[in-house]
């Protein structure tokens, strides 16, 4: 008898989740959204977010497909240094961003102006001074592999006290997918109904 009751309750729960999701009718934004995070070797950090139309069929998302891009930089104490919010379509050729949809990674193994690197620093569309954040490699200067640089001036990347002459160098810029609102709602409803059914089962 308990088995039959449990099966009925399970079917009711599935039907309820489906019905609620349909009634709520969360609008589809048709956008893929990802959070960005970075921490350099000296403790500086960055957090951000970018979005693009998820109907895009290419493997690599560039600035031409972006609909939103924001990034903020913090010192080792966690104090905000600067915010950047790009407007799209972006009129600046200096902004360079390349995201692999298959591996879900930001390409960062090349120079700042190449298809496998990035330049997310100074928002050249609105600012002429501030922080710059980019990938850089130069075998002639001793940088045989690309590193991420966070700078606040126009001095050369390499110095006698490298890497301590820069605000920060190193680390990886990582991404985390942001779940769609409908998925979050579905999980929340399923969790709520699960708790309700568990309580009812315990009282039988």
C-alpha positions as CSV (number, residue, x, y, z in Angstrom):
1,X,0.0,0.0,0.0
2,X,2.8,2.4,0.9
3,X,4.5,1.6,-2.4
4,X,1.3,2.6,-4.3
5,X,1.0,5.8,-2.3
6,X,4.6,6.7,-2.9
7,X,4.1,6.2,-6.6
8,X,1.0,8.3,-6.7
9,X,2.8,11.1,-4.7
10,X,5.7,11.0,-7.1
11,X,3.4,11.3,-10.1
12,X,1.6,14.2,-8.5
13,X,4.9,15.9,-7.8
14,X,6.1,15.6,-11.4
15,X,2.8,16.9,-12.7
16,X,2.9,19.8,-10.2
17,X,6.4,20.8,-11.2
18,X,5.4,20.7,-14.9
19,X,2.2,22.6,-14.3
20,X,3.8,25.3,-12.2
21,X,6.6,25.8,-14.7
22,X,4.0,26.2,-17.4
23,X,1.8,28.6,-15.4
24,X,4.7,30.8,-14.4
25,X,5.9,30.9,-18.0
26,X,9.3,32.4,-17.3
27,X,10.3,34.4,-20.3
28,X,13.2,33.0,-22.4
29,X,16.0,35.6,-22.8
30,X,17.7,33.4,-25.4
31,X,21.1,34.5,-23.9
32,X,24.0,32.5,-22.7
33,X,25.5,34.1,-19.6
34,X,28.8,33.4,-17.9
35,X,30.6,34.8,-14.8
36,X,34.2,35.7,-15.0
37,X,36.9,35.3,-12.3
38,X,40.6,35.9,-12.0
39,X,43.2,36.1,-9.3
40,X,46.8,37.1,-10.0
41,X,50.0,35.9,-8.4
42,X,50.2,39.0,-6.2
43,X,46.6,38.8,-4.9
44,X,44.8,41.2,-7.2
45,X,41.5,39.9,-8.6
46,X,38.7,40.5,-11.1
47,X,35.1,39.5,-11.3
48,X,32.8,40.0,-14.2
49,X,30.1,38.7,-16.5
50,X,29.4,38.4,-20.2
51,X,26.4,37.4,-22.3
52,X,25.7,36.5,-25.9
53,X,22.8,35.2,-28.0
54,X,22.8,31.4,-27.4
55,X,21.5,30.8,-31.0
56,X,25.0,31.7,-32.2
57,X,26.4,28.5,-34.0
58,X,30.1,29.3,-34.2
59,X,32.6,27.7,-31.9
60,X,34.3,31.0,-30.9
61,X,32.4,33.9,-29.4
62,X,34.1,37.2,-30.0
63,X,33.2,40.8,-29.1
64,X,31.0,40.9,-32.2
65,X,28.6,38.4,-30.7
66,X,28.6,39.9,-27.2
67,X,25.5,41.6,-25.8
68,X,26.9,42.4,-22.4
69,X,30.3,42.6,-20.8
70,X,31.2,44.0,-17.3
71,X,34.3,43.4,-15.2
72,X,35.6,44.9,-11.9
73,X,39.1,44.8,-10.4
74,X,40.1,44.6,-6.8
75,X,43.3,45.0,-4.8
76,X,44.6,42.2,-2.5
77,X,42.5,43.7,0.4
78,X,39.3,43.3,-1.7
79,X,38.9,47.1,-2.3
80,X,37.4,48.0,-5.6
81,X,39.8,49.6,-8.0
82,X,37.7,50.1,-11.1
83,X,34.6,49.0,-12.9
84,X,34.3,48.5,-16.7
85,X,31.0,48.2,-18.6
86,X,31.3,48.0,-22.3
87,X,28.5,49.1,-24.6
88,X,27.7,47.0,-27.7
89,X,28.2,47.2,-30.5
90,X,31.6,48.3,-29.3
91,X,33.3,51.0,-31.4
92,X,36.8,50.3,-30.1
93,X,39.1,47.9,-31.9
94,X,41.2,47.6,-28.7
95,X,38.7,45.5,-26.9
96,X,39.5,41.8,-27.7
97,X,37.7,38.8,-26.3
98,X,37.5,35.2,-27.5
99,X,35.5,32.5,-25.8
100,X,35.4,28.8,-26.9
101,X,31.8,27.6,-26.6
102,X,32.9,23.9,-26.7
103,X,35.4,24.0,-23.9
104,X,33.7,26.9,-22.1
105,X,37.1,28.7,-21.7
106,X,38.4,32.2,-22.5
107,X,41.3,32.0,-24.9
108,X,44.4,33.4,-23.2
109,X,47.4,31.7,-24.7
110,X,48.2,34.4,-27.3
111,X,49.0,38.1,-27.4
112,X,46.5,40.8,-26.5
113,X,45.7,41.5,-30.2
114,X,45.4,37.9,-31.5
115,X,42.5,35.5,-31.8
116,X,43.7,33.4,-28.9
117,X,44.4,36.3,-26.5
118,X,42.4,39.1,-24.9
119,X,42.6,42.8,-24.0
120,X,39.9,43.7,-21.5
121,X,41.5,46.6,-19.9
122,X,40.8,50.3,-20.4
123,X,37.3,50.8,-21.8
124,X,38.6,52.7,-24.8
125,X,35.0,53.6,-25.8
126,X,34.6,55.9,-22.8
127,X,37.9,56.1,-20.9
128,X,41.5,57.0,-21.9
129,X,43.2,56.3,-18.5
130,X,42.8,53.6,-15.9
131,X,43.6,49.9,-15.5
132,X,44.6,47.7,-18.4
133,X,44.1,43.9,-18.4
134,X,45.5,41.8,-21.2
135,X,47.5,38.8,-22.3
136,X,51.1,39.3,-23.4
137,X,54.0,37.2,-24.7
138,X,57.4,38.2,-26.1
139,X,60.2,35.6,-26.3
140,X,62.7,38.3,-27.0
141,X,61.9,39.7,-23.5
142,X,61.9,36.4,-21.8
143,X,58.2,35.7,-22.0
144,X,57.9,32.6,-24.1
145,X,54.3,31.9,-22.9
146,X,51.5,34.3,-22.6
147,X,50.8,35.8,-19.1
148,X,47.9,37.9,-17.9
149,X,49.0,41.5,-17.0
150,X,47.1,44.0,-14.8
151,X,48.7,47.4,-15.2
152,X,48.0,51.0,-14.3
153,X,50.5,52.7,-16.6
154,X,52.0,52.6,-20.0
155,X,55.5,51.3,-19.0
156,X,57.0,48.2,-20.6
157,X,55.8,44.8,-19.3
158,X,59.3,43.6,-18.4
159,X,61.5,45.4,-15.9
160,X,64.6,44.6,-13.6
161,X,62.3,43.6,-10.8
162,X,59.8,41.6,-12.9
163,X,57.1,40.6,-12.0
164,X,56.9,43.0,-9.0
165,X,57.0,46.1,-11.2
166,X,53.4,45.5,-12.3
167,X,50.3,45.5,-10.2
168,X,49.9,41.8,-10.9
169,X,50.9,39.1,-13.4
170,X,49.8,35.6,-13.9
171,X,46.7,33.5,-13.0
172,X,43.9,32.3,-15.3
173,X,40.7,34.0,-16.3
174,X,38.0,31.4,-15.7
175,X,34.3,31.2,-16.5
176,X,31.2,29.7,-14.7
177,X,27.9,29.3,-16.5
178,X,25.0,31.2,-15.1
179,X,21.9,29.0,-15.0
180,X,18.8,30.2,-16.8
181,X,15.9,31.5,-14.6
182,X,13.6,28.7,-15.7
183,X,16.1,26.1,-14.5
184,X,16.6,27.8,-11.2
185,X,12.8,28.0,-10.7
186,X,12.4,24.3,-11.6
187,X,15.0,23.2,-9.1
188,X,13.5,25.4,-6.4
189,X,10.0,24.0,-7.0
190,X,11.2,20.4,-7.1
191,X,13.1,21.0,-3.8
192,X,10.1,22.5,-2.2
193,X,7.8,19.7,-3.2
194,X,10.3,17.1,-2.2
195,X,10.4,18.5,1.4
196,X,6.5,18.6,1.5
197,X,6.2,15.0,0.3
198,X,8.9,13.9,2.8
199,X,7.0,15.4,5.6
200,X,3.7,13.8,4.5
201,X,5.4,10.4,4.2
202,X,6.7,10.7,7.7
203,X,3.3,11.5,9.1
204,X,1.6,8.5,7.4
